[in-house]
């Protein structure tokens, strides 16, 4: 029997800010985390896709983990990304996150070569055996190049401390299939922003998103309405933010979040090459979206 998953609700993914010289801006990271915790999010997840995990050195990843967890200070659960190309490095990062006080870790199977199901199962099982905290499996074939079928995820959930699934394919039918395979108590979380309402309706325990950088009140309003069972209010909150959520998906999370924070008065520095900033024509469109949502003055 799986333990009750430690995460629910709006799980915020902080961007990793950089200084002009390319070094980490850890004080700003702490400030961004504090801003989202103070806004009322239900969890903080450093080193996700928005946190540019693949572009950071091991030392930088550890610094981000320590800074974010220190700022959270146990006020909400934390989910630390520990993905790596090799099992050995993923174990290293998972152990570090556990020592730093993470509530749970997130594992995205990554590979240059296409991994077989047996390789993915062995990889995750080895990480699970190395730590004592819960693991969330992250399925995002668009970034990792590895697609975890619901059937494979069901097998991964048989590993004792693998208790959660972040599903980011944008296909709500994957979520329905997980429930069919694993039962109503399967703990899955939505990672596709435009799918937030449909995912909650399908039974998602939470929404993993970087949107609280820009519109935390709207994100929380959606979850609050779902929790109350007020579908009309949930629809209103969701449809209000949907244009921005679609924009984020279309143009890439780090680019949009960095540009949005700059527009709202908190520049987070350059993106790490080869990532480039959001083109100016799209910045103008983003500005209009934020004005419409009240995140910027008209």
PLY file of the C-alpha trace (Angstrom):
ply
format ascii 1.0
element vertex 298
property float x
property float y
property float z
element edge 297
property int vertex1
property int vertex2
end_header
0.00 0.00 0.00
1.43 3.35 -1.03
1.89 6.05 1.58
-0.18 9.20 1.18
1.67 11.42 -1.33
3.11 14.54 0.32
2.16 16.98 -2.44
-1.10 18.52 -3.58
-2.48 21.70 -5.09
-0.41 24.33 -6.87
3.23 23.21 -7.00
5.37 26.13 -8.15
8.51 25.69 -10.25
11.01 28.53 -9.74
13.21 29.71 -12.55
16.95 29.67 -11.84
18.04 33.33 -12.13
21.48 34.25 -13.44
23.67 37.32 -13.12
24.94 39.12 -16.20
28.21 37.18 -15.97
26.30 33.88 -16.12
26.72 32.94 -12.47
23.78 31.96 -10.26
21.88 34.76 -8.54
21.05 32.85 -5.36
19.67 35.80 -3.38
17.19 36.46 -6.19
16.27 32.76 -6.29
15.51 32.93 -2.58
13.37 36.03 -3.15
11.41 34.37 -5.95
10.77 31.31 -3.80
9.66 33.50 -0.90
7.30 35.43 -3.15
5.53 32.25 -4.27
5.37 30.70 -0.79
3.95 33.96 0.56
1.38 33.99 -2.26
0.04 30.69 -0.93
1.32 27.98 -3.26
1.16 24.47 -1.86
4.65 23.30 -2.83
7.97 24.41 -4.34
9.82 22.37 -6.95
13.34 23.62 -7.76
15.25 22.21 -10.72
12.36 21.45 -13.01
12.28 22.38 -16.68
11.74 26.05 -15.80
14.73 25.84 -13.48
16.95 24.96 -16.49
18.23 21.80 -14.76
19.99 20.33 -17.84
22.05 23.51 -18.25
23.50 23.61 -14.74
26.68 22.06 -13.36
26.51 19.68 -10.42
27.75 22.39 -8.06
25.11 24.81 -9.34
22.36 22.24 -8.93
23.39 21.68 -5.33
23.48 25.42 -4.66
19.98 25.84 -6.11
18.68 22.95 -4.01
20.17 24.29 -0.80
19.02 27.86 -1.43
15.44 26.93 -2.30
15.01 24.49 0.58
16.56 26.89 3.06
14.14 29.62 1.98
11.11 27.34 2.14
12.16 26.29 5.65
9.61 23.51 5.82
6.58 25.76 5.31
5.42 23.77 2.27
6.58 20.47 0.77
9.48 20.54 -1.69
10.05 18.44 -4.81
13.63 18.57 -6.13
14.53 17.58 -9.68
17.38 15.06 -9.67
17.32 13.82 -13.25
20.55 12.96 -15.04
21.70 10.98 -18.04
23.40 8.36 -15.87
22.00 6.41 -12.98
25.07 7.16 -10.87
24.64 10.94 -11.15
20.90 10.75 -10.56
21.58 8.80 -7.36
24.15 11.41 -6.35
21.65 14.24 -6.79
18.84 12.31 -5.09
21.01 11.64 -2.05
22.06 15.27 -1.92
18.43 16.44 -2.06
17.49 14.06 0.71
20.33 15.30 2.92
19.33 18.91 2.19
15.82 18.22 3.49
13.73 17.72 0.35
10.27 16.27 0.89
10.53 14.26 -2.34
12.53 14.07 -5.56
11.46 14.05 -9.20
13.01 11.72 -11.77
12.74 12.31 -15.50
14.33 9.44 -17.43
16.74 11.07 -19.89
18.91 9.48 -22.54
20.80 9.99 -25.77
19.90 6.43 -26.76
16.27 5.36 -26.62
15.82 3.53 -23.33
14.00 0.23 -23.10
11.35 -0.34 -20.46
13.76 -2.63 -18.61
16.42 0.11 -18.54
13.97 2.69 -17.22
12.72 0.31 -14.52
16.28 -0.53 -13.47
17.27 3.15 -13.43
14.37 4.24 -11.23
14.65 1.23 -8.95
18.32 1.97 -8.31
17.51 5.58 -7.36
14.67 4.43 -5.13
16.91 1.98 -3.29
19.47 4.72 -2.65
17.13 7.10 -0.78
14.34 6.96 1.75
12.09 9.80 0.56
9.27 9.58 -2.02
9.89 9.77 -5.75
7.75 11.39 -8.42
8.17 9.96 -11.90
8.16 12.72 -14.52
6.92 11.95 -18.02
7.80 14.67 -20.52
8.72 13.15 -23.89
8.92 16.58 -25.53
12.03 17.42 -23.48
13.48 14.06 -22.48
12.93 12.14 -25.69
11.58 9.26 -23.61
7.85 8.52 -23.42
6.58 6.56 -20.44
3.39 4.74 -21.33
0.69 4.43 -18.67
1.44 0.73 -18.56
5.12 1.37 -17.80
4.23 4.02 -15.23
1.98 1.50 -13.50
4.99 -0.83 -13.21
7.18 1.99 -11.88
4.57 2.71 -9.21
5.12 -0.80 -7.87
8.55 0.35 -6.63
7.90 1.04 -2.91
8.82 4.72 -2.63
7.69 5.72 -6.14
4.40 7.30 -5.11
3.68 10.09 -7.62
3.55 10.76 -11.35
3.94 14.11 -13.11
2.30 13.71 -16.51
3.26 16.38 -19.05
2.30 14.91 -22.42
-0.77 17.16 -22.60
-2.98 14.11 -23.19
-5.68 13.79 -20.55
-6.41 10.27 -21.79
-3.06 9.24 -20.27
-4.44 10.30 -16.89
-7.66 8.37 -17.38
-5.66 5.31 -18.37
-3.52 5.61 -15.21
-6.66 5.60 -13.08
-7.91 2.58 -15.01
-4.66 0.71 -14.43
-3.84 1.80 -10.87
-7.16 2.72 -9.25
-8.74 5.95 -8.09
-6.06 6.61 -5.47
-3.19 6.89 -7.98
-1.38 10.19 -7.32
-0.80 11.95 -10.62
-0.02 15.62 -11.21
-0.52 17.75 -14.27
2.53 19.31 -15.91
0.83 20.67 -19.05
-0.42 24.18 -18.28
-3.27 24.34 -20.83
-4.61 21.06 -19.44
-5.02 22.30 -15.86
-8.82 22.23 -15.67
-9.21 18.93 -17.52
-6.50 17.34 -15.38
-8.18 18.34 -12.12
-11.44 16.97 -13.50
-9.63 13.70 -14.27
-8.47 13.45 -10.65
-5.06 15.14 -10.61
-3.76 15.79 -7.09
-2.00 18.94 -8.19
-0.80 21.25 -10.94
2.96 21.62 -11.46
3.50 25.04 -12.99
5.80 28.06 -13.26
2.80 30.36 -13.72
2.81 31.48 -10.03
5.79 33.65 -10.95
3.29 35.86 -12.78
-0.33 35.05 -11.82
-0.37 33.17 -8.49
-3.81 34.43 -7.47
-5.45 33.03 -10.62
-3.63 29.71 -10.29
-4.77 29.38 -6.69
-8.32 30.49 -7.55
-8.62 27.57 -9.96
-7.49 25.06 -7.35
-9.66 26.60 -4.65
-12.73 26.38 -6.88
-11.96 22.74 -7.69
-11.55 21.99 -3.99
-14.94 23.61 -3.24
-16.57 21.72 -6.09
-17.53 24.99 -7.79
-17.13 24.08 -11.44
-18.42 27.40 -12.75
-15.84 29.34 -10.74
-13.15 26.88 -11.83
-14.04 27.43 -15.47
-13.94 31.21 -15.05
-10.54 31.14 -13.36
-9.14 28.74 -15.93
-10.44 30.49 -19.03
-9.11 33.82 -17.77
-5.57 32.49 -17.62
-5.72 30.09 -20.57
-4.29 32.53 -23.18
-1.19 33.02 -21.02
-0.88 29.29 -20.32
-1.01 28.55 -24.04
1.57 31.27 -24.70
3.89 29.69 -22.11
3.63 26.30 -23.77
4.15 27.67 -27.27
7.22 29.79 -26.53
9.00 27.82 -23.81
8.82 28.18 -20.05
12.26 29.71 -19.28
11.88 32.30 -22.06
8.36 33.34 -21.08
8.92 33.38 -17.33
12.15 35.37 -17.67
10.48 37.90 -19.98
7.39 38.11 -17.78
9.39 38.72 -14.63
11.36 41.44 -16.39
8.13 43.09 -17.50
6.77 42.99 -13.94
9.93 44.56 -12.50
12.05 41.57 -11.48
14.66 40.86 -14.16
16.25 37.44 -13.70
19.26 37.89 -15.97
20.17 36.15 -19.19
19.17 32.62 -20.08
22.02 30.15 -20.31
23.24 29.54 -23.86
22.15 28.11 -26.15
18.80 29.41 -24.85
17.95 32.86 -26.17
15.51 35.41 -24.71
11.96 35.73 -25.93
11.97 37.73 -29.19
10.75 41.31 -28.86
7.65 40.74 -31.00
6.56 38.05 -28.56
7.48 40.19 -25.55
4.92 42.73 -26.80
2.30 39.99 -27.00
3.21 38.80 -23.51
2.86 42.35 -22.20
-0.70 42.51 -23.60
-1.57 39.21 -21.95
-0.25 40.36 -18.58
-2.12 43.66 -18.85
-5.33 41.77 -19.60
-4.78 39.66 -16.46
-4.03 42.65 -14.26
-0.42 41.56 -13.70
0.74 44.78 -15.40
-0.85 48.22 -15.44
-2.50 49.20 -18.69
0 1
1 2
2 3
3 4
4 5
5 6
6 7
7 8
8 9
9 10
10 11
11 12
12 13
13 14
14 15
15 16
16 17
17 18
18 19
19 20
20 21
21 22
22 23
23 24
24 25
25 26
26 27
27 28
28 29
29 30
30 31
31 32
32 33
33 34
34 35
35 36
36 37
37 38
38 39
39 40
40 41
41 42
42 43
43 44
44 45
45 46
46 47
47 48
48 49
49 50
50 51
51 52
52 53
53 54
54 55
55 56
56 57
57 58
58 59
59 60
60 61
61 62
62 63
63 64
64 65
65 66
66 67
67 68
68 69
69 70
70 71
71 72
72 73
73 74
74 75
75 76
76 77
77 78
78 79
79 80
80 81
81 82
82 83
83 84
84 85
85 86
86 87
87 88
88 89
89 90
90 91
91 92
92 93
93 94
94 95
95 96
96 97
97 98
98 99
99 100
100 101
101 102
102 103
103 104
104 105
105 106
106 107
107 108
108 109
109 110
110 111
111 112
112 113
113 114
114 115
115 116
116 117
117 118
118 119
119 120
120 121
121 122
122 123
123 124
124 125
125 126
126 127
127 128
128 129
129 130
130 131
131 132
132 133
133 134
134 135
135 136
136 137
137 138
138 139
139 140
140 141
141 142
142 143
143 144
144 145
145 146
146 147
147 148
148 149
149 150
150 151
151 152
152 153
153 154
154 155
155 156
156 157
157 158
158 159
159 160
160 161
161 162
162 163
163 164
164 165
165 166
166 167
167 168
168 169
169 170
170 171
171 172
172 173
173 174
174 175
175 176
176 177
177 178
178 179
179 180
180 181
181 182
182 183
183 184
184 185
185 186
186 187
187 188
188 189
189 190
190 191
191 192
192 193
193 194
194 195
195 196
196 197
197 198
198 199
199 200
200 201
201 202
202 203
203 204
204 205
205 206
206 207
207 208
208 209
209 210
210 211
211 212
212 213
213 214
214 215
215 216
216 217
217 218
218 219
219 220
220 221
221 222
222 223
223 224
224 225
225 226
226 227
227 228
228 229
229 230
230 231
231 232
232 233
233 234
234 235
235 236
236 237
237 238
238 239
239 240
240 241
241 242
242 243
243 244
244 245
245 246
246 247
247 248
248 249
249 250
250 251
251 252
252 253
253 254
254 255
255 256
256 257
257 258
258 259
259 260
260 261
261 262
262 263
263 264
264 265
265 266
266 267
267 268
268 269
269 270
270 271
271 272
272 273
273 274
274 275
275 276
276 277
277 278
278 279
279 280
280 281
281 282
282 283
283 284
284 285
285 286
286 287
287 288
288 289
289 290
290 291
291 292
292 293
293 294
294 295
295 296
296 297
